[in-house]
Amino acid sequence: MLFSGLSIEKQASRTARWAFGQTYVVKPKGKHQATIVWLHGLGDNGNSWASLLETLPLPNVKWICPTAPQRPITLFGGFPSTAWFDVDELSENAKDDTEGLDASAAYVASLLANEPADIKLGLGGFSMGAAASLYSACCFARGKYENQNHYSSHLSAVVGLSGWLPCAGSLKSKLEETNEAAGRAATLPVLLCHGKGDEVVPYHFGQKSAEKMSSVGFDDVTFKSYSGLGHYTVPNEMEEVCRWITSKVGLDAV
């Protein structure tokens, strides 16, 4: 997990046996300037985050909140849960489910595929959703998925709360495969936030994720830590997210 030619539609359908759930959309209250797909955590659904995101002072953002497939989770002994990919353990040596990660990244890209050309595109997520978003950020930089299919979305910002960076151990060599990857990585703004009291995804996972991304060429990575914060979000963290998105995406001031 840490530190160790299909079309979008066809790629996303590779996990048809685990159908993606309902997608919730929060329409912009003002001029539409950006669309951000937000990914929930393990066992959650898109509605819970749509309800929160709707309250944020970002009237020019359209939020798309999909629901992950219901699938067996190795960590839970095969018990099914909504998840963007499989996990066998939350540790730095856990195996990465690249097939599941690719499928979710392709599905997210398909949600952005029909947005107007003048709209900035972004990703964000919490916990496992943050991990999936960071994986998509790496696919964007590489210009392809792990299965070598082309990654088509042009991302302008990525946010990860209380998450981790999948496939971190091999990221440096993968970014070196193409000349264009370095430029895309260097110019993509990334915000990572993590609570020092996180009892589910340890704080050092977020810290090391930020360090790894910076060390391999993501030059615009911001890491914010919160004393006493567990595995949840709080208003001051979301206020930081709003300020960062407004600045990095270039939204009109409210």
Salt bridges, closest charged atoms under 4 A:
GLU92 OE2 - HIS204 NE2 2.85
GLU92 OE2 - LYS208 NZ 3.20
ASP97 OD2 - ARG71 NH2 3.44
GLU115 OE1 - HIS32 NE2 3.87
GLU115 OE2 - LYS62 NZ 2.94
GLU146 OE1 - ARG142 NH1 3.21
GLU146 OE1 - LYS174 NZ 2.73
GLU176 OE2 - LYS172 NZ 2.62
GLU177 OE1 - ARG142 NH2 3.25
GLU177 OE1 - LYS144 NZ 3.15
ASP198 OD2 - HIS194 NE2 3.31
ASP198 OD2 - HIS231 ND1 2.80
ASP220 OD1 - LYS248 NZ 3.14
GLU240 OE1 - ARG243 NH2 2.99
